[in-house]
Amino acid sequence: MNELVVAGGATSLPVSVMGLSVPGLFAGQTERQAIRVAEFFAAQIRNPNTRRAYLRAVTDFSTFCENHGLAMLGQVQPLHVAAWVEIQLMVYSKPTVKQQLAAVRMLFDWLVVGQVVPSNPASSVRGPKYSVKRGKTPVLDAESTRQLLDSIERDTEIGRRDRALIGTMTYSFARIGAVVQMKVDDYFYQGHRAWVRLHEKGGKEHQMPVHHALQDLLEDYLTQAGLKGTNAPLFQSVAGRSGKLTGTAMSQSDAWNMLQRRALAAGLRTKITNHTFRATGITEYLLAGGKVEIAQRMANHESSRTTGLYDRRPDLIALDEIERIRI
């Protein structure tokens, strides 16, 4: 693990944790406070993306407090937190500010439990109201998805890899973070049926039976790439112009860049993202008569409301109705 230097107040304490620097207000005047704050980011938050986002929020709040003459946590009052929220709303979207407030609130809760501060000044502060009934993730219809897959060459390693990766996201409703973490043995057989094993957020393991179309894509990719029987990353980056697999797992940004390149070559007009194919798979499943509660389990969502954000069937109804305007 990398070394985290807790700086600020009267201490400058090296703490081995995730290579992050705790902002001044929270670093505190005592080693106990500094260690407690470091433990929050190191032990309580396991997802590295969440850790970075929460640290940015806490740093913003710390800077705000210091700019307003607050040098100690005990000086922070609900009014200060509320004022900071209003300022954040001038710069960030409501969902982002809600997340930022949640980060500060959770950290103060952690400090209260650790008896560093007597109360949580953020607990009584309400975040901005924000309700979403329709997801914003761009979705492709079945024809456009097939157009994209058919446009990718089948006679190269990178082409077979890209077809298999897109198919995995579409047919298994998988998050891109889970897909790029897959190893070869996360594609396996139980009896005569192929399955995929997905390592989801929060350390959760999720298994899905493999659609026959996805099975064809994965078998072709693994066989031609010589990856069967190995424990290598399933979806690997490629070495420059050679197009050869490197043995190193793709990153989420690698996947995003690949999708943009492939969508452009296929002539797609929809601005797709890494989540497009998860939403596309769920929508097509529901259009075919699938049930939301089953889609929820397949997508490994905590709530059916989250699954509903990926359901774009109402979009098709709206399009049919709008075409009734014959002018």
C-alpha contacts under 8 A as a table, 3 or more apart, distances in Angstrom:
res1	aa1	res2	aa2	distance
1	M	16	S	6.36
1	M	17	V	6.03
1	M	18	M	5.97
1	M	19	G	7.51
2	N	16	S	5.91
2	N	17	V	5.83
2	N	18	M	5.35
2	N	19	G	4.77
3	E	14	P	6.64
3	E	15	V	5.89
3	E	16	S	4.22
3	E	17	V	5.58
3	E	18	M	6.77
3	E	19	G	5.23
3	E	20	L	7.78
4	L	14	P	5.93
4	L	15	V	5.02
4	L	16	S	5.39
4	L	17	V	5.31
4	L	18	M	6.58
4	L	19	G	4.79
4	L	20	L	5.24
4	L	21	S	5.71
4	L	22	V	7.99
5	V	12	S	6.77
5	V	13	L	5.93
5	V	14	P	4.57
5	V	15	V	5.92
5	V	20	L	7.48
5	V	21	S	5.73
5	V	22	V	7.45
6	V	11	T	7.44
6	V	12	S	5.64
6	V	13	L	5.23
6	V	14	P	6.21
6	V	15	V	6.92
6	V	21	S	5.98
6	V	22	V	5.51
6	V	23	P	7.82
6	V	27	A	5.84
6	V	34	A	6.39
6	V	38	A	7.73
7	A	11	T	6.31
7	A	12	S	4.79
7	A	13	L	6.83
7	A	21	S	7.43
7	A	22	V	6.85
7	A	23	P	7.23
7	A	24	G	6.23
7	A	27	A	5.94
8	G	11	T	6.11
8	G	12	S	6.70
8	G	23	P	7.37
8	G	24	G	4.48
8	G	25	L	7.09
8	G	27	A	5.39
8	G	28	G	6.34
8	G	29	Q	7.54
9	G	24	G	6.80
9	G	25	L	7.61
9	G	27	A	6.58
9	G	28	G	5.11
9	G	29	Q	4.62
9	G	30	T	7.78
10	A	28	G	7.28
10	A	29	Q	4.97
10	A	30	T	6.93
11	T	27	A	7.77
11	T	28	G	7.46
11	T	29	Q	6.33
11	T	30	T	6.55
11	T	31	E	6.61
13	L	31	E	7.10
13	L	34	A	7.69
15	V	35	I	7.47
15	V	38	A	7.57
16	S	19	G	7.62
17	V	20	L	7.01
17	V	38	A	7.33
17	V	42	A	5.95
18	M	42	A	6.64
22	V	26	F	6.70
22	V	27	A	5.92
22	V	37	V	7.51
22	V	38	A	7.00
22	V	55	L	7.71
22	V	59	T	7.64
23	P	26	F	5.83
23	P	27	A	6.11
23	P	58	V	7.38
23	P	59	T	5.39
23	P	62	S	6.33
23	P	63	T	7.97
24	G	27	A	5.06
24	G	28	G	6.91
24	G	62	S	6.75
25	L	28	G	6.01
25	L	62	S	5.35
25	L	63	T	7.89
25	L	65	C	7.59
25	L	66	E	7.05
25	L	70	L	7.97
25	L	71	A	6.09
25	L	72	M	6.22
25	L	73	L	6.64
26	F	33	Q	7.62
26	F	34	A	7.02
26	F	37	V	6.77
26	F	62	S	7.18
26	F	73	L	6.99
27	A	33	Q	6.74
27	A	34	A	4.72
27	A	37	V	7.09
28	G	31	E	7.62
28	G	33	Q	5.82
28	G	34	A	5.84
28	G	72	M	7.02
28	G	73	L	7.71
29	Q	33	Q	7.27
29	Q	34	A	7.85
30	T	33	Q	5.46
30	T	34	A	6.44
31	E	34	A	5.02
31	E	35	I	6.03
32	R	35	I	5.28
32	R	36	R	6.12
32	R	116	V	7.97
33	Q	36	R	5.06
33	Q	37	V	6.24
33	Q	111	L	7.98
33	Q	116	V	6.18
34	A	37	V	5.31
34	A	38	A	6.23
35	I	38	A	5.01
35	I	39	E	6.04
36	R	39	E	5.08
36	R	40	F	6.45
36	R	111	L	6.95
36	R	114	G	7.20
37	V	40	F	5.18
37	V	41	F	6.95
37	V	107	L	7.51
37	V	111	L	7.34
38	A	41	F	5.54
38	A	42	A	6.14
39	E	42	A	4.93
39	E	43	A	5.33
39	E	44	Q	7.07
40	F	43	A	5.68
40	F	44	Q	5.08
40	F	45	I	6.92
40	F	107	L	6.81
40	F	110	W	6.95
41	F	44	Q	5.92
41	F	45	I	5.52
41	F	51	R	6.31
41	F	55	L	7.77
42	A	45	I	6.29
42	A	46	R	7.25
43	A	46	R	6.79
45	I	48	P	7.62
45	I	50	T	7.04
45	I	51	R	5.90
46	R	50	T	7.83
46	R	51	R	7.21
46	R	202	G	7.11
47	N	50	T	5.33
47	N	51	R	6.13
47	N	201	K	7.27
47	N	202	G	7.00
48	P	51	R	4.89
48	P	52	R	6.21
49	N	52	R	5.25
49	N	53	A	6.27
50	T	53	A	5.07
50	T	54	Y	6.02
51	R	54	Y	5.24
51	R	55	L	6.06
52	R	55	L	5.12
52	R	56	R	6.22
53	A	56	R	5.21
53	A	57	A	6.40
53	A	100	Q	7.88
54	Y	57	A	5.07
54	Y	58	V	6.16
54	Y	99	Q	7.93
54	Y	100	Q	6.66
54	Y	103	A	5.18
54	Y	104	V	7.74
55	L	58	V	5.10
55	L	59	T	5.98
55	L	103	A	7.97
56	R	59	T	5.05
56	R	60	D	6.15
57	A	60	D	5.12
57	A	61	F	6.26
57	A	100	Q	4.95
57	A	101	L	7.63
57	A	103	A	6.58
57	A	104	V	7.05
58	V	61	F	5.07
58	V	62	S	6.04
58	V	100	Q	7.55
58	V	103	A	6.83
58	V	104	V	5.83
59	T	62	S	5.00
59	T	63	T	6.14
60	D	63	T	5.20
60	D	64	F	6.24
61	F	64	F	5.06
61	F	65	C	6.24
61	F	84	W	6.91
61	F	104	V	7.69
62	S	65	C	5.17
62	S	66	E	6.16
63	T	66	E	5.15
63	T	67	N	6.06
64	F	67	N	5.18
64	F	68	H	6.43
64	F	84	W	6.89
65	C	68	H	5.14
65	C	69	G	6.44
65	C	70	L	5.07
65	C	71	A	7.34
65	C	76	V	7.75
65	C	80	H	7.61
66	E	69	G	5.16
66	E	70	L	5.09
66	E	71	A	5.94
67	N	70	L	7.43
70	L	73	L	7.64
70	L	75	Q	6.19
70	L	76	V	6.92
71	A	75	Q	7.46
72	M	75	Q	5.61
72	M	76	V	7.40
73	L	76	V	5.53
73	L	117	V	7.28
74	G	117	V	6.54
76	V	80	H	6.33
76	V	81	V	7.66
76	V	121	P	6.59
77	Q	80	H	5.39
77	Q	81	V	6.78
77	Q	121	P	5.17
77	Q	122	A	7.91
78	P	81	V	5.11
78	P	82	A	6.14
78	P	121	P	4.59
78	P	122	A	5.72
78	P	123	S	7.91
78	P	124	S	6.82
78	P	125	V	6.36
79	L	82	A	5.05
79	L	83	A	6.12
80	H	83	A	5.14
80	H	84	W	6.23
81	V	84	W	5.11
81	V	85	V	6.27
81	V	121	P	7.11
81	V	122	A	6.06
81	V	125	V	7.04
82	A	85	V	5.08
82	A	86	E	6.43
82	A	125	V	6.06
82	A	126	R	7.93
83	A	86	E	5.21
83	A	87	I	6.43
84	W	87	I	5.13
84	W	88	Q	6.18
85	V	88	Q	5.06
85	V	89	L	6.29
85	V	97	V	6.90
85	V	101	L	7.22
85	V	127	G	7.45
86	E	89	L	5.19
86	E	90	M	6.89
87	I	90	M	5.40
87	I	91	V	7.23
88	Q	91	V	5.37
88	Q	92	Y	5.83
88	Q	97	V	6.37
89	L	92	Y	5.25
89	L	93	S	6.39
89	L	94	K	6.59
89	L	97	V	6.48
92	Y	96	T	6.13
92	Y	97	V	6.34
93	S	96	T	5.29
93	S	97	V	6.32
94	K	97	V	5.12
94	K	98	K	6.11
94	K	128	P	6.06
94	K	129	K	7.52
94	K	130	Y	6.52
95	P	98	K	5.09
95	P	99	Q	6.32
95	P	130	Y	6.87
96	T	99	Q	5.12
96	T	100	Q	6.20
97	V	100	Q	4.86
97	V	101	L	6.08
97	V	127	G	7.39
97	V	128	P	7.51
98	K	101	L	5.21
98	K	102	A	6.15
98	K	127	G	5.52
98	K	128	P	6.55
99	Q	102	A	4.98
99	Q	103	A	6.25
100	Q	103	A	5.14
100	Q	104	V	6.52
101	L	104	V	5.22
101	L	105	R	6.02
101	L	122	A	7.64
101	L	127	G	6.82
102	A	105	R	5.01
102	A	106	M	5.96
103	A	106	M	5.25
103	A	107	L	6.23
104	V	107	L	5.21
104	V	108	F	6.26
104	V	122	A	7.05
105	R	108	F	5.26
105	R	109	D	6.19
105	R	120	N	7.15
105	R	121	P	7.93
105	R	122	A	5.15
105	R	123	S	6.16
106	M	109	D	5.01
106	M	110	W	6.22
107	L	110	W	5.04
107	L	111	L	6.30
108	F	111	L	4.92
108	F	112	V	6.10
108	F	117	V	7.81
108	F	119	S	7.83
108	F	120	N	5.37
108	F	121	P	7.62
108	F	122	A	7.40
109	D	112	V	5.05
109	D	113	V	6.26
109	D	119	S	7.94
109	D	120	N	6.05
110	W	113	V	5.25
110	W	114	G	6.23
111	L	114	G	4.93
111	L	115	Q	6.14
111	L	116	V	5.13
111	L	117	V	5.94
112	V	115	Q	4.95
112	V	116	V	5.84
112	V	117	V	5.14
112	V	118	P	5.80
112	V	119	S	5.88
112	V	120	N	6.66
113	V	116	V	7.69
114	G	117	V	7.90
115	Q	118	P	6.45
117	V	120	N	7.53
120	N	123	S	5.55
121	P	124	S	6.88
121	P	125	V	7.75
122	A	125	V	5.29
132	V	135	G	6.97
132	V	309	L	7.83
133	K	308	G	7.90
133	K	309	L	6.39
134	R	308	G	7.68
134	R	309	L	5.05
134	R	310	Y	7.50
134	R	311	D	7.91
134	R	312	R	7.84
135	G	309	L	4.37
135	G	310	Y	5.79
135	G	311	D	7.90
137	T	273	T	7.51
137	T	275	H	6.68
137	T	276	T	6.02
137	T	279	A	7.07
137	T	310	Y	7.54
138	P	270	T	7.01
138	P	271	K	6.76
138	P	272	I	5.78
138	P	273	T	7.11
138	P	276	T	5.48
138	P	279	A	7.79
139	V	270	T	7.87
139	V	272	I	7.39
139	V	276	T	5.26
139	V	277	F	7.08
139	V	279	A	6.01
139	V	280	T	5.16
139	V	312	R	7.87
140	L	143	E	7.93
140	L	144	S	5.83
140	L	145	T	6.06
140	L	270	T	7.38
140	L	276	T	7.12
140	L	277	F	7.50
140	L	280	T	5.66
141	D	144	S	5.44
141	D	145	T	6.27
141	D	280	T	6.77
141	D	284	E	7.48
142	A	145	T	5.14
142	A	146	R	6.18
142	A	280	T	7.90
142	A	284	E	7.10
143	E	146	R	5.20
143	E	147	Q	6.10
144	S	147	Q	4.82
144	S	148	L	6.19
144	S	268	L	7.27
145	T	148	L	5.13
145	T	149	L	6.33
146	R	149	L	5.10
146	R	150	D	5.93
147	Q	150	D	5.22
147	Q	151	S	6.14
147	Q	266	A	6.85
148	L	151	S	5.24
148	L	152	I	6.85
148	L	262	R	7.17
148	L	263	A	6.52
148	L	266	A	5.51
148	L	268	L	7.62
149	L	152	I	5.56
149	L	163	R	6.00
149	L	166	I	7.85
150	D	153	E	7.63
151	S	262	R	7.93
151	S	265	A	7.50
151	S	266	A	5.62
152	I	159	G	5.79
152	I	160	R	7.99
152	I	162	D	7.69
152	I	163	R	6.87
152	I	262	R	7.24
153	E	156	T	6.63
153	E	159	G	5.12
153	E	160	R	7.27
154	R	159	G	5.57
154	R	160	R	5.52
155	D	159	G	6.93
155	D	160	R	7.22
156	T	159	G	5.13
156	T	160	R	6.22
156	T	243	G	7.82
157	E	160	R	5.27
157	E	161	R	6.03
157	E	221	Y	7.19
157	E	224	Q	7.34
157	E	225	A	6.30
157	E	243	G	6.91
157	E	244	K	6.76
157	E	245	L	7.39
158	I	161	R	4.95
158	I	162	D	6.08
158	I	238	V	7.26
158	I	243	G	6.05
158	I	244	K	7.31
158	I	245	L	7.62
159	G	162	D	5.19
159	G	163	R	6.22
160	R	163	R	5.21
160	R	164	A	6.16
160	R	217	L	7.34
160	R	220	D	7.17
160	R	221	Y	5.11
161	R	164	A	5.18
161	R	165	L	6.10
161	R	221	Y	5.91
161	R	235	F	6.64
162	D	165	L	5.06
162	D	166	I	6.14
162	D	258	M	7.72
163	R	166	I	5.35
163	R	167	G	6.05
163	R	217	L	6.66
164	A	167	G	4.99
164	A	168	T	6.04
164	A	214	L	6.99
164	A	217	L	5.03
164	A	218	L	5.42
164	A	221	Y	6.78
165	L	168	T	5.13
165	L	169	M	6.48
165	L	179	V	7.57
165	L	235	F	7.05
166	I	169	M	5.36
166	I	170	T	6.21
166	I	277	F	7.06
167	G	170	T	5.06
167	G	171	Y	5.82
167	G	213	A	7.94
167	G	214	L	5.60
167	G	217	L	7.18
168	T	171	Y	5.52
168	T	172	S	5.65
168	T	173	F	7.58
168	T	174	A	6.93
168	T	179	V	7.44
168	T	214	L	6.43
169	M	172	S	5.69
169	M	173	F	5.37
169	M	174	A	4.79
169	M	175	R	6.74
169	M	176	I	6.97
169	M	179	V	7.20
169	M	277	F	5.58
169	M	278	R	5.54
169	M	281	G	7.80
170	T	173	F	5.49
170	T	174	A	7.27
170	T	277	F	4.70
170	T	278	R	5.35
170	T	279	A	7.88
170	T	280	T	6.51
170	T	281	G	4.69
171	Y	174	A	7.98
171	Y	210	V	7.52
171	Y	211	H	6.32
171	Y	214	L	6.62
171	Y	278	R	8.00
171	Y	281	G	5.89
172	S	208	M	6.53
172	S	209	P	7.96
172	S	210	V	7.17
172	S	211	H	7.82
172	S	278	R	7.72
172	S	281	G	7.58
172	S	298	M	7.35
172	S	299	A	7.48
173	F	277	F	7.34
173	F	278	R	4.44
173	F	279	A	7.33
173	F	281	G	5.93
173	F	282	I	6.55
173	F	298	M	6.94
173	F	299	A	5.29
174	A	178	A	6.58
174	A	179	V	6.52
174	A	198	L	7.45
174	A	278	R	5.95
174	A	299	A	6.64
175	R	178	A	5.38
175	R	179	V	6.38
175	R	200	E	7.70
175	R	274	N	8.00
175	R	275	H	6.75
175	R	278	R	6.68
176	I	179	V	4.96
176	I	180	V	6.23
176	I	252	Q	6.60
176	I	274	N	6.11
176	I	275	H	6.89
177	G	180	V	5.68
177	G	181	Q	6.54
177	G	200	E	7.49
177	G	252	Q	6.56
178	A	181	Q	5.27
178	A	182	M	6.59
178	A	198	L	5.59
178	A	199	H	5.30
178	A	200	E	5.40
178	A	201	K	7.80
179	V	182	M	5.41
179	V	198	L	6.87
179	V	235	F	7.88
180	V	233	P	7.97
180	V	234	L	7.59
180	V	235	F	6.15
180	V	249	A	6.47
180	V	250	M	5.84
180	V	251	S	6.36
180	V	252	Q	6.88
181	Q	199	H	7.17
181	Q	233	P	7.17
181	Q	234	L	7.90
181	Q	249	A	7.14
182	M	186	D	5.94
182	M	197	R	7.59
182	M	198	L	6.73
182	M	199	H	7.42
182	M	233	P	6.09
182	M	234	L	5.55
182	M	235	F	7.26
183	K	186	D	5.27
183	K	187	Y	7.68
183	K	231	N	5.97
183	K	232	A	5.67
183	K	233	P	4.28
183	K	234	L	4.62
183	K	235	F	7.82
184	V	187	Y	5.90
184	V	227	L	7.08
184	V	228	K	7.02
184	V	229	G	7.61
184	V	230	T	6.39
184	V	231	N	5.49
184	V	232	A	5.79
184	V	233	P	5.92
184	V	234	L	4.57
185	D	188	F	6.00
185	D	229	G	7.51
185	D	230	T	7.26
185	D	231	N	6.01
186	D	195	W	7.93
186	D	196	V	5.48
186	D	197	R	4.79
186	D	198	L	7.22
187	Y	194	A	7.08
187	Y	195	W	5.80
187	Y	196	V	4.56
187	Y	197	R	6.49
188	F	194	A	5.61
188	F	195	W	5.38
188	F	196	V	6.38
189	Y	192	H	6.48
189	Y	193	R	5.47
189	Y	194	A	4.32
189	Y	195	W	5.85
190	Q	193	R	5.43
190	Q	194	A	6.36
190	Q	195	W	7.15
193	R	209	P	7.19
193	R	210	V	7.52
194	A	209	P	6.11
194	A	210	V	5.42
194	A	215	Q	7.10
195	W	207	Q	6.81
195	W	208	M	5.60
195	W	209	P	4.30
195	W	210	V	4.99
196	V	207	Q	5.68
196	V	208	M	5.44
196	V	209	P	6.41
196	V	210	V	6.50
197	R	205	E	6.94
197	R	206	H	5.83
197	R	207	Q	4.50
197	R	208	M	6.64
198	L	205	E	5.76
198	L	206	H	5.03
198	L	207	Q	6.02
199	H	203	G	6.50
199	H	204	K	5.91
199	H	205	E	4.69
199	H	206	H	6.34
200	E	203	G	5.97
200	E	204	K	5.06
200	E	205	E	5.91
200	E	206	H	6.87
201	K	204	K	6.10
206	H	300	N	7.13
208	M	298	M	7.05
210	V	214	L	6.32
210	V	215	Q	6.08
211	H	214	L	5.24
211	H	215	Q	6.18
212	H	215	Q	4.95
212	H	216	D	6.39
213	A	216	D	5.27
213	A	217	L	6.51
214	L	217	L	5.02
214	L	218	L	6.12
215	Q	218	L	5.20
215	Q	219	E	5.93
216	D	219	E	5.26
216	D	220	D	6.08
217	L	220	D	5.37
217	L	221	Y	6.21
218	L	221	Y	5.09
218	L	222	L	5.98
219	E	222	L	5.29
219	E	223	T	5.86
220	D	223	T	5.38
220	D	224	Q	6.07
221	Y	224	Q	5.51
221	Y	225	A	5.97
222	L	225	A	5.20
222	L	226	G	5.94
222	L	227	L	5.12
222	L	228	K	5.71
223	T	226	G	5.27
223	T	227	L	6.62
223	T	228	K	6.39
224	Q	227	L	7.95
227	L	230	T	5.73
227	L	232	A	7.31
227	L	234	L	7.96
232	A	247	G	6.56
233	P	236	Q	6.07
233	P	247	G	6.64
233	P	248	T	6.55
233	P	249	A	5.25
234	L	249	A	7.23
235	F	249	A	5.83
235	F	250	M	6.03
236	Q	245	L	5.86
236	Q	246	T	6.35
236	Q	247	G	5.79
236	Q	248	T	5.27
236	Q	249	A	4.33
236	Q	250	M	4.96
237	S	245	L	5.84
237	S	246	T	5.78
237	S	247	G	7.20
237	S	248	T	5.89
237	S	249	A	5.90
237	S	250	M	4.80
237	S	254	D	7.52
238	V	242	S	7.65
238	V	243	G	5.37
238	V	244	K	5.16
238	V	245	L	4.42
238	V	246	T	5.34
239	A	242	S	5.88
239	A	243	G	5.78
239	A	244	K	5.54
239	A	245	L	6.35
239	A	246	T	5.93
240	G	243	G	6.31
240	G	244	K	8.00
245	L	248	T	7.85
250	M	254	D	5.77
250	M	255	A	6.81
251	S	254	D	5.00
251	S	255	A	6.44
252	Q	255	A	5.08
252	Q	256	W	6.23
252	Q	274	N	7.81
253	S	256	W	4.92
253	S	257	N	6.11
254	D	257	N	5.25
254	D	258	M	6.18
255	A	258	M	5.06
255	A	259	L	6.17
255	A	274	N	7.10
256	W	259	L	5.16
256	W	260	Q	6.28
256	W	273	T	6.55
256	W	274	N	5.79
257	N	260	Q	5.22
257	N	261	R	6.25
258	M	261	R	5.18
258	M	262	R	6.10
259	L	262	R	5.07
259	L	263	A	5.88
259	L	272	I	7.49
259	L	273	T	7.41
259	L	274	N	7.54
260	Q	263	A	5.21
260	Q	264	L	6.15
260	Q	272	I	7.21
260	Q	273	T	7.92
261	R	264	L	5.31
261	R	265	A	6.30
262	R	265	A	5.11
262	R	266	A	6.10
263	A	266	A	5.06
263	A	267	G	6.23
263	A	268	L	5.35
263	A	272	I	7.65
264	L	267	G	5.19
264	L	268	L	6.12
264	L	269	R	7.98
265	A	268	L	7.83
268	L	271	K	7.85
272	I	275	H	7.93
272	I	276	T	5.73
273	T	276	T	5.22
274	N	277	F	6.99
275	H	278	R	5.36
275	H	279	A	6.41
276	T	279	A	5.26
276	T	280	T	5.97
277	F	280	T	4.70
277	F	281	G	5.95
278	R	281	G	5.32
278	R	282	I	6.37
279	A	282	I	5.22
279	A	283	T	6.08
279	A	310	Y	4.99
279	A	311	D	7.32
280	T	283	T	5.18
280	T	284	E	6.11
280	T	310	Y	7.82
281	G	284	E	5.28
281	G	285	Y	6.09
282	I	285	Y	5.10
282	I	286	L	6.25
282	I	295	A	6.61
282	I	299	A	7.97
282	I	310	Y	6.56
282	I	311	D	6.70
283	T	286	L	5.20
283	T	287	L	6.10
283	T	310	Y	6.49
283	T	311	D	5.02
283	T	312	R	5.85
283	T	313	R	6.81
284	E	287	L	4.97
284	E	288	A	6.23
285	Y	288	A	5.24
285	Y	289	G	6.81
285	Y	290	G	5.39
285	Y	295	A	7.71
286	L	289	G	5.20
286	L	290	G	4.38
286	L	291	K	6.28
286	L	292	V	7.02
286	L	295	A	7.76
286	L	311	D	7.28
286	L	313	R	7.78
287	L	290	G	6.93
287	L	313	R	6.68
290	G	294	I	7.27
290	G	295	A	7.21
291	K	294	I	5.32
291	K	295	A	6.22
292	V	295	A	4.95
292	V	296	Q	6.04
292	V	304	S	6.88
292	V	307	T	7.08
292	V	308	G	7.30
293	E	296	Q	5.00
293	E	297	R	6.57
293	E	304	S	6.38
294	I	297	R	5.20
294	I	298	M	6.21
295	A	298	M	4.94
295	A	299	A	5.95
295	A	307	T	7.07
296	Q	299	A	5.23
296	Q	300	N	5.92
296	Q	301	H	5.25
296	Q	302	E	7.60
296	Q	303	S	7.11
296	Q	304	S	5.66
296	Q	307	T	5.61
297	R	300	N	4.86
297	R	301	H	6.40
298	M	301	H	7.92
299	A	307	T	7.64
301	H	304	S	6.90
301	H	306	T	6.63
301	H	307	T	6.58
302	E	306	T	7.56
303	S	306	T	5.46
303	S	307	T	6.90
304	S	307	T	4.93
304	S	308	G	6.14
305	R	308	G	4.96
305	R	309	L	6.68
306	T	309	L	5.37
306	T	310	Y	7.34
307	T	310	Y	5.53
307	T	311	D	6.90
308	G	311	D	5.05
309	L	312	R	7.76
311	D	314	P	7.72
312	R	315	D	5.35
312	R	316	L	7.19
313	R	316	L	5.39
313	R	317	I	6.72
314	P	317	I	5.03
314	P	318	A	6.18
315	D	318	A	5.12
315	D	319	L	6.23
316	L	319	L	5.09
316	L	320	D	6.28
317	I	320	D	5.19
317	I	321	E	6.26
318	A	321	E	5.13
318	A	322	I	6.05
319	L	322	I	5.18
319	L	323	E	6.36
320	D	323	E	5.46
320	D	324	R	7.10
321	E	324	R	5.43
321	E	325	I	7.90
322	I	325	I	5.94
323	E	326	R	7.08
